[in-house]
Amino acid sequence: MADFKDKLFSIKTIVKIFGHLMVVMEPKIAYHKHLEKKGEQNKADKFGFPAVKKWASYVTKAAKINITVNGLEKIPKDRPVLFTPNHQSYADIPILLNVLKEHNIGFLMRKSLNNFFAIEQISHIIKCVPIDQDNPRDSVRGLQKTAEQIKNGLSMVVFPEGKRGYSNTPDKFFNGAFKIVQKTGVTVVPVYLRNVFKILEGNDFVITPTDVSVTFLDPIETKEMSREDVKLLHDKVHNLLLEESQKYND
């Protein structure tokens, strides 16, 4: 149960983050829109991705999130990849943006997140794909768009659980996310997130300073996989993350 001190810290952090959005990010969002209107998409991307990464860094610092990173060197640098983390929290996205500083990444994300202030503009800048999970056609369209992003050279993040798990134990993975592999033959990088749910969801939605870890597992090459192996890929990745979670006494 969050006490008064925790709630006060949470309120101060929300004010800081909102203020940063208004004072720092809004002008950057406006400039990015200006570049796009001029048809200078490459220049917009070169400006926009670093701007969003700096925003993510500010968010994690303001919330006093201490991040330990393992296996970053395993990520291929010569091609786009599909990151498949377990999903614990709203904080997963800024944490991954902060950790993957050397990589431009977009997210397949729940459309309702765009209802939050400025998030729609931020997600547009990094080429996220919003979907309505309750609309099967929209979900299919989102998977197709995500595959197109990968084919165009952008690494993408997909949460195969489809929802936040509020736990260090990965929930069931759905096969839908891995249909992207069938369309692209992309390298899959499983990612294990630990203790991220304790930042917000695990403490009555009160922002709490937390030590978290992000572990990148060995990449899985899929180009030579049979159709049957691809169909079983969601179970394989889930089991790998489950094994990783069992290394800790959580």
C-alpha positions as CSV (number, residue, x, y, z in Angstrom):
1,M,0.0,0.0,0.0
2,A,1.5,3.4,-1.0
3,D,2.1,5.8,1.8
4,F,1.9,9.6,1.8
5,K,5.6,10.0,0.9
6,D,5.2,7.6,-2.1
7,K,2.1,9.5,-3.3
8,L,3.9,12.8,-3.0
9,F,6.9,11.6,-5.0
10,S,4.5,10.2,-7.6
11,I,2.6,13.6,-7.9
12,K,5.9,15.5,-8.2
13,T,7.2,13.1,-10.9
14,I,4.0,13.4,-12.9
15,V,4.2,17.2,-12.8
16,K,7.9,17.0,-13.9
17,I,7.1,14.7,-16.8
18,F,4.1,16.7,-17.9
19,G,6.1,19.9,-17.7
20,H,8.9,18.4,-19.8
21,L,6.3,17.4,-22.4
22,M,4.9,20.9,-22.5
23,V,8.2,22.9,-22.4
24,V,10.7,20.6,-24.1
25,M,8.9,18.0,-26.3
26,E,6.0,20.1,-27.7
27,P,8.4,22.4,-29.6
28,K,10.3,19.4,-30.9
29,I,7.0,17.7,-32.0
30,A,6.0,20.9,-33.8
31,Y,9.4,21.1,-35.6
32,H,9.1,17.4,-36.6
33,K,5.6,18.1,-38.1
34,H,7.1,21.1,-39.9
35,L,9.8,18.9,-41.5
36,E,7.3,16.3,-42.6
37,K,5.0,19.0,-44.2
38,K,8.0,20.2,-46.2
39,G,8.5,16.6,-47.4
40,E,11.9,16.2,-45.6
41,Q,11.1,12.8,-44.0
42,N,14.8,11.7,-43.7
43,K,15.6,14.9,-41.8
44,A,12.5,14.5,-39.7
45,D,13.6,11.0,-38.7
46,K,17.1,12.0,-37.9
47,F,15.7,14.7,-35.6
48,G,12.8,12.8,-34.2
49,F,14.2,9.5,-33.0
50,P,16.9,11.1,-30.9
51,A,14.4,13.6,-29.5
52,V,12.1,10.8,-28.3
53,K,15.0,8.8,-26.8
54,K,16.0,11.9,-24.8
55,W,12.4,12.1,-23.6
56,A,12.5,8.5,-22.5
57,S,15.7,9.1,-20.7
58,Y,14.2,12.0,-18.9
59,V,11.1,10.0,-17.9
60,T,13.2,7.1,-16.4
61,K,15.5,9.6,-14.5
62,A,12.5,11.6,-13.2
63,A,10.9,8.4,-11.9
64,K,14.3,7.3,-10.4
65,I,14.3,4.0,-12.3
66,N,17.7,2.3,-12.0
67,I,18.2,0.1,-15.1
68,T,20.6,-2.9,-15.3
69,V,21.1,-4.1,-18.9
70,N,22.4,-7.5,-19.9
71,G,23.2,-8.9,-23.3
72,L,23.0,-5.7,-25.3
73,E,26.0,-6.8,-27.3
74,K,23.9,-9.8,-28.7
75,I,21.7,-7.5,-30.8
76,P,22.6,-7.6,-34.5
77,K,23.6,-4.2,-35.8
78,D,23.5,-4.9,-39.5
79,R,19.8,-5.4,-39.9
80,P,16.4,-4.7,-38.3
81,V,15.2,-7.1,-35.7
82,L,11.9,-8.0,-33.9
83,F,12.2,-7.5,-30.2
84,T,9.7,-9.7,-28.2
85,P,9.6,-8.7,-24.5
86,N,7.3,-9.8,-21.8
87,H,4.9,-7.0,-21.0
88,Q,4.7,-5.7,-17.4
89,S,3.9,-2.0,-17.4
90,Y,3.3,1.3,-19.2
91,A,6.9,2.0,-18.3
92,D,8.1,-0.8,-20.6
93,I,8.2,1.6,-23.6
94,P,10.3,4.4,-22.1
95,I,12.6,1.9,-20.5
96,L,13.2,0.1,-23.8
97,L,13.7,3.4,-25.7
98,N,16.2,4.4,-23.0
99,V,18.1,1.1,-23.2
100,L,18.2,0.8,-27.0
101,K,19.9,4.2,-27.6
102,E,21.9,2.8,-30.5
103,H,18.8,1.4,-32.3
104,N,15.8,3.1,-33.8
105,I,12.7,1.2,-32.7
106,G,9.0,1.5,-33.1
107,F,6.3,-0.4,-31.2
108,L,3.2,-2.3,-32.1
109,M,1.0,-0.7,-29.4
110,R,-2.5,-0.4,-28.1
111,K,-4.4,2.4,-29.8
112,S,-5.9,3.6,-26.5
113,L,-2.4,4.8,-25.4
114,N,-2.7,7.6,-27.9
115,N,-5.4,9.1,-25.6
116,F,-2.7,10.3,-23.3
117,F,-1.3,13.8,-23.7
118,A,1.3,14.0,-26.6
119,I,1.7,10.2,-26.8
120,E,0.1,10.1,-30.2
121,Q,2.6,12.6,-31.6
122,I,5.5,10.8,-29.9
123,S,4.5,7.4,-31.2
124,H,4.1,8.9,-34.7
125,I,7.6,10.3,-34.6
126,I,9.1,6.8,-34.0
127,K,6.7,5.1,-36.4
128,C,4.7,3.1,-33.9
129,V,1.8,1.1,-35.2
130,P,-1.3,1.6,-33.1
131,I,-4.0,-1.1,-33.1
132,D,-7.4,-1.8,-31.7
133,Q,-7.0,-5.2,-30.2
134,D,-10.8,-5.7,-30.0
135,N,-11.0,-5.3,-33.8
136,P,-9.6,-8.4,-35.6
137,R,-9.3,-6.5,-38.9
138,D,-7.4,-3.7,-37.3
139,S,-5.0,-6.2,-35.6
140,V,-4.3,-7.9,-39.0
141,R,-3.6,-4.4,-40.5
142,G,-1.3,-3.6,-37.6
143,L,0.7,-6.8,-38.1
144,Q,1.0,-6.1,-41.9
145,K,2.1,-2.5,-41.2
146,T,4.7,-3.7,-38.6
147,A,6.1,-6.1,-41.2
148,E,6.4,-3.2,-43.7
149,Q,8.3,-1.2,-41.1
150,I,10.8,-4.0,-40.7
151,K,11.1,-4.5,-44.4
152,N,11.9,-0.7,-44.6
153,G,14.8,-1.2,-42.1
154,L,13.2,-0.3,-38.8
155,S,13.5,-2.6,-35.8
156,M,10.1,-3.2,-34.1
157,V,9.0,-4.2,-30.6
158,V,6.0,-6.4,-30.2
159,F,4.6,-7.6,-26.8
160,P,3.4,-11.2,-27.5
161,E,1.3,-11.3,-24.3
162,G,-0.9,-8.6,-25.8
163,K,-1.5,-7.1,-22.3
164,R,0.4,-6.1,-19.2
165,G,1.2,-9.1,-16.9
166,Y,1.9,-7.2,-13.6
167,S,4.4,-10.0,-12.7
168,N,7.9,-11.2,-13.4
169,T,6.5,-14.4,-14.8
170,P,5.7,-14.1,-18.5
171,D,2.1,-14.8,-19.3
172,K,0.9,-16.9,-22.3
173,F,2.3,-15.7,-25.6
174,F,0.0,-15.4,-28.6
175,N,1.0,-16.6,-32.0
176,G,-0.3,-13.5,-33.8
177,A,2.8,-11.4,-33.1
178,F,5.0,-14.0,-34.8
179,K,3.0,-13.9,-38.0
180,I,5.4,-11.0,-38.7
181,V,8.2,-13.6,-39.0
182,Q,6.3,-15.4,-41.7
183,K,6.1,-12.1,-43.7
184,T,9.7,-11.0,-43.2
185,G,12.1,-13.7,-42.0
186,V,13.2,-11.2,-39.4
187,T,15.7,-12.0,-36.6
188,V,13.8,-12.4,-33.3
189,V,15.4,-11.0,-30.1
190,P,13.7,-12.2,-26.9
191,V,13.8,-9.6,-24.1
192,Y,13.2,-10.3,-20.4
193,L,11.9,-7.4,-18.4
194,R,12.2,-7.7,-14.6
195,N,10.5,-5.7,-11.8
196,V,9.2,-3.1,-14.2
197,F,5.6,-3.6,-12.9
198,K,6.8,-2.4,-9.5
199,I,7.3,1.1,-10.8
200,L,3.5,1.8,-11.2
201,E,1.0,-1.1,-11.5
202,G,2.4,-3.1,-8.6
203,N,2.1,-0.1,-6.2
204,D,-1.5,1.0,-6.6
205,F,-0.5,3.0,-9.7
206,V,1.7,5.2,-7.6
207,I,5.1,5.9,-9.3
208,T,7.8,4.3,-7.2
209,P,11.6,4.4,-7.6
210,T,12.6,0.9,-8.6
211,D,15.6,-1.2,-9.6
212,V,14.7,-3.0,-12.9
213,S,16.6,-5.2,-15.4
214,V,16.5,-5.7,-19.1
215,T,18.0,-8.8,-20.5
216,F,18.5,-9.5,-24.2
217,L,18.6,-13.2,-25.0
218,D,20.3,-14.9,-27.9
219,P,18.9,-13.8,-31.3
220,I,16.8,-16.4,-33.1
221,E,17.3,-16.6,-36.9
222,T,14.1,-17.4,-38.7
223,K,14.9,-17.1,-42.5
224,E,15.5,-20.9,-42.8
225,M,12.7,-21.9,-40.4
226,S,10.0,-24.2,-41.7
227,R,6.4,-23.0,-41.5
228,E,5.8,-25.5,-38.7
229,D,8.7,-24.1,-36.7
230,V,7.5,-20.6,-37.1
231,K,4.1,-21.7,-35.8
232,L,5.8,-23.0,-32.7
233,L,8.0,-19.9,-32.3
234,H,5.7,-18.2,-29.7
235,D,6.0,-21.2,-27.4
236,K,9.8,-21.3,-27.9
237,V,10.3,-17.6,-27.0
238,H,7.9,-17.8,-24.1
239,N,9.8,-20.8,-22.7
240,L,13.1,-18.9,-23.0
241,L,11.8,-16.0,-21.1
242,L,10.1,-18.3,-18.5
243,E,13.5,-20.0,-18.0
244,E,15.2,-16.6,-17.6
245,S,12.6,-15.5,-15.0
246,Q,13.2,-18.7,-13.0
247,K,16.8,-17.6,-12.4
248,Y,15.5,-15.1,-9.8
249,N,13.8,-15.6,-6.5
250,D,10.8,-13.4,-7.2
